[in-house]
Every structure is written in structure tokens, then in C-alpha cells.
Amino acid sequence: MRYPIALLFFLFPLIFLYSETFSIGVEEVSYLPFYGIDSSGDFVGIVPDILKAFGKKSGIDFEFKPYPILRLSDNYQAGLLDFRYPDNPDWNSPDCELIYSAPVMVVLDGIIVRNENAGRSIISYKRIGTIRGYTAPSLEVYLKYGDLRLIEVDTYESLVAMIVSGRLEAAYLSLAPAFYTAEEKGFKNLITFDRNLPFDEADHCLSTFEHEDVIDRLDSFLKEERGLIEEIYRSWNVDPPENPDINS
């Protein structure tokens, strides 16, 4: 079928009205199965798959921009990025004018130890490893008033290896990525999450300074597409969240 040239000129700009492109600043860390960068340089994982599915439904193209954690914050504050993931109101000052989505996922952060060290008191540890740039809210009182100090390391692989080798006795990490990494390295049976030690549950949200309409659409997607989100979790061999209020 042929269309008059005048009609084509009319339709051509309308194509772009329904195709939006936004940048999302993300952490340049291996946080799989939640997110990370594969050998081809692509940003992959459960979170990218959820956001891509949302983008496909909403006519949005997301460009993921990985940065080291501190540089990510600087670039975001400088207005070089449309969105940041992950983000959380508790990580920013109260007067920060950010708009947050509902949690894209809820993450459990806790202390990983070698099996034989499980059950020890938190005050028996003098050094606990963590990822550079991360915070550990449940450990703040011990860091401020006790003898505990955090040892910052760049990658999950390094931290897990340091626990297994005995160079560190404990590490504060997000549990799913920690055990995902340990399983890949053949260390999963050597370490455990010590449930007797402080831990934190953190909402991981998408944030923006100005694109509130996209946040509103994402919130609706997270409520309406629970079945699709569960399929994405299972595609990464991860059980979907049991809490029905997650992503609501």
C-alpha cells in the first residue's frame, strides 16, 4: 500500500512521540542474580529484565550506565542521568528532592561467616568486610561506640574469597548475590548467613529528580505484572518474593 507523501511527513514525527529514551545510572558491581555486567559488557540480571519488560510495555528505551558507586552519585547529582538504581530514601538527606518508585525488589543484607564461626557474638568481631561505598545501618552503633571497623573491598568475589581463606572472619553483604557468587566459585557449602547477627532489609527503588510520570507508570507495572515478575525471578533460578506486599 502506498501513502501520500504529505501523510508520511505527518506520521513520521508521531513515531517518536511514542518512543522515549532515558538513562539509568547503575552500580558497576557484580550483584548477580539481581544485576551485573556480563562478559559482553551488557547490564544483565533480574532488575534489568524487570525494567526492560516495563520499558517494552510502556514504549520506553532504557540505557543502563554503569559507574563506580561514588562516581554514580556524583554524576547523578550533576544531572547527567535521568534515573538511578538502586536508591532508597534512607540513603539520601531528607531535603533531597528525589522521587522514588515502589520497591523494584526488597533485599536482605546480613553477615556471612565461615560455618565454624556461626553463633559468635557481634562484639567478638573486630573487622567485617563490605563492598566499597556500601552502608550498614544495623552495624552503626558498633562502629561508633565499639571496636568494630569495616574493611571495604571492591567486589563480591574478593569478599567471599577472603571469608573462605580466613583473611576476614565476616562480611556484611546482600545475601542472594553473596551465595550466588559462592556457588559459582564452589564455596557455597563453606559459608553461612549468621541469623544471630545484625541484618537489614532494604527497599531497592528507582529514583529520579524530574520524571515522575515514568515512576507512576513503573509503580502500576509492578502491581499489575506480578506474574511476569515471578517468571523473571525463576528464569534466574531464584524463588520469587514470598511477601505479597513486595512490589505493591
WOLIN-V569692 format. One record per run of one state. SS is the DSSP state (a for helix, b for strand, c for the rest). FROM is the first residue (numbers start at 1). LEN is the number of residues. If there is no record, write none. Layout:
ss: [SS	SS]
from: [FROM	FROM]
len: [LEN	LEN]
//
This chain:
ss: [c	a	c	b	c	b	c	b	c	b	c	a	c	b	c	a	c	b	c	a	c	b	c	b	a	c	a	c	b	c	a	c	b	c	a	c	b	a	c	a	b	c	b	c	a	c	a	c]
from: [1	5	18	20	28	31	32	35	38	43	45	46	59	60	68	69	78	83	88	89	92	99	101	105	115	118	122	125	127	132	137	146	149	154	156	166	170	175	186	188	191	194	200	209	212	225	226	236]
len: [4	13	2	8	3	1	3	3	5	2	1	13	1	8	1	9	5	5	1	3	7	2	4	10	3	4	3	2	5	5	9	3	5	2	10	4	5	11	2	3	3	6	9	3	13	1	10	13]
//
